Amino acid sequence: MKHMIDKIQLYEDVDKCALRIVMIFEAVFLIAESSKVKYSYFTVGQTVLLKCTDGALKLNSAVWTGPAQNGIQKGAPVSVTEVDGKRSKWNVLQYTDDGRVLNNLLHRNRLTVTESYDLQIVNTSTLDEGLYMCHLGQNEVFSRIILKIKTLPSNMTFAYATKEKILHRKENTTLHILCSVQDGIPDSLSIIRNNKTVKSGEGSSLEYIFLPTRLDHGLKYTCEARSSLFKQPLKETIHLDIK
């Protein structure tokens, strides 16, 4: 009789655990749009540490979800809005339960949860690319990180410029100088006018807005992308044609 009671209790515990996991996933997906996406970049074989919070908050529990290993393991779909405003879709599954890495993960031996509930990934590979989400409680705090392999920035372009690399505009009309790279993310992106940086930032695109006059006619603007993978920065230059 006692054996039967123990088995019933075990089934109840398993059911509660399964219900908790389902509730966590539902909460994660419901608030997936509520926090800003961050990006982290790695080279194959590197050790990566993904921060759950900025460190100011002391955690008592946390759950990580991550990529479903490119279809090797079945996951659930999540759609997020990235920094450039575009929506992207990812398949994710639960990686941890508090400080414990789940045993059903094929790459569990490469994952560790720190005391502050950050997620460490060792010997990273292309399979580790994707969306990672740290979820605290049901919906208290939430962070989203898209992990990508470092690649060389390329395909640099200026929006609205001609093939001859000329940007035509009228004086006293707002001018948008928008520089972007399509492949890879540089460490920094800068817009330079006459050897002076007028705008700099991080990410794959950068915009400088101003009101041109006739004095701006013929001026050169250079977009410069710097990366630790480059010996020399990637550059592109245009000329202004102000009427």
Secondary structure, 3 states (H helix, E strand, C coil): CHHHHHHHHHHHHHHHHHHHHHHHHHHHHHCCCCCCEEEEEECCCCCEEECCCCCCCCCCCCEEEEECHHHCCCCEEEEEECCCCCEEEEEEEECEECCEECCCCCCHHHEEECCCCCEEECCCCHHHCEEEEEEECCCCEEEEEEEEECCCCECCEECCCCCCCEEEECCCCCEEEEEECCECCCCEEEEEECCEEEEEECCCEEEEEECCCHHHCCCEEEEEEECCCCCCCEEEEEEEEEC
